[in-house]
Amino acid sequence: MDDVRRYLAEIGRRGGIKSRRKLDHATARPLLDAPVAVRRQRLLEQRGLTPGEADALLGTQMSPELKRDRSDIVLDNAGSLEHLRRAAWEAWRGIRARAALDTPPSPE
């Protein structure tokens, strides 16, 4: 996702997004989703939490179903970082394509 953020910052600096309205219209609410078991394992391995801490943290989070209902795009985050990166870029291309289709024709 850092790659996507850097890309967005770069196109903004180059004037690639001409209209704030166009960007707002194209804004989506993405969700990076993974099964609870995968999220728990990552908390244990990557953040060094104890099993009790991981379970407590997961217990405070909104249910995956409710998160999905509130999201426009759901990215599967159960696999590798490369898999997630490809999915994020594909979602970004979809957002840009929808923004282009929803933009009224230029009066010129």
N, C-alpha and C positions, 0 to 999 in steps of 0.2 A: 504494500500500500504506500510505502514511502516513495516508490517510483512514480505512482500515480500523482501523489501530492507534488512531487518535484516537477512533473510534467505540467500540471495545472498552473503552478507558479510560473513556469517558463512561458507558457502560451499567454498568460496574463501580462508578463513583462514585454512580450513581443507584440502585444495588441491583438492577439489571436481571438480574444473574446471581445467583440465590438459593442455588445449591449449587455448591461447588467440584467435587463429584463429577459433577454434570451437565456442567460445563464440560469436565472431563477426558474424560468419555465422548464429548463432541462434538469433541474436539481432533483435528485432521487434520494430516497432514504435506504441506503444499503445495509445489509446485515451479513456479518461474517458468522456463519453458523457451523457448529460441529456438535456431534453427540456429546452428552454429558460425560460419558466415560473418557472420551478424548480430551475434553476440557479439563477434567479432573487430573488426568495423567500429566498434562502439560503444567498444571499448577504445581504438582509434586516435583516434576523433573526440572522445569525451567525457572520456577520461582522459589523452589525450596520450601514450600509449605508442608506442614504435617498433614496426614490424612484428615484429621479433625478440622484443621484450618481450611483446607480445600473444600470440605463438605459444607462448612459454615458459610464460606464465601459463595459457593454455588447456590446455597439455600436462600441467599438474600437477593438473587437475581430474578428478573422477570422470567416467566415461563417461556420456553422456546416457541411455543405456539403463538403466544401473544406478541412476541417479538416479530415473528414471521408475518402476522396479520398487520402489523404496523409498518412493514418494510415494503418498498417498491421492488427491490432487487435482493435476492438471497444468494450469497456466495458460499459454496461448500468449502469449509475450512478444516475438513477432516484429513486432508491429504498433505502433500508436501508444500513447501513454500513456493516452489515453481508452479505447481498446479494452481495455487491461489493467485499467483501473479498473472498467469494466463487468463484465469476467470475474471480477475479485476480488469484487465485490459479489454476483454471481450465485453464486459458490462459497460466500460467507458465508451467503447465504440458504439454500443447500442444507445447510450444516452446522447452522444453527439449526433447520431443518425436521427433520433426522434426530434432533437432540437432543430435540426436542419429541415425536417419535414413540417414542423410546426411554425416555422418562421414565415411570415407573410412575404410575398414577393416584393422586391425593391421597386419603388415608384419610377425608377430610371428606365 
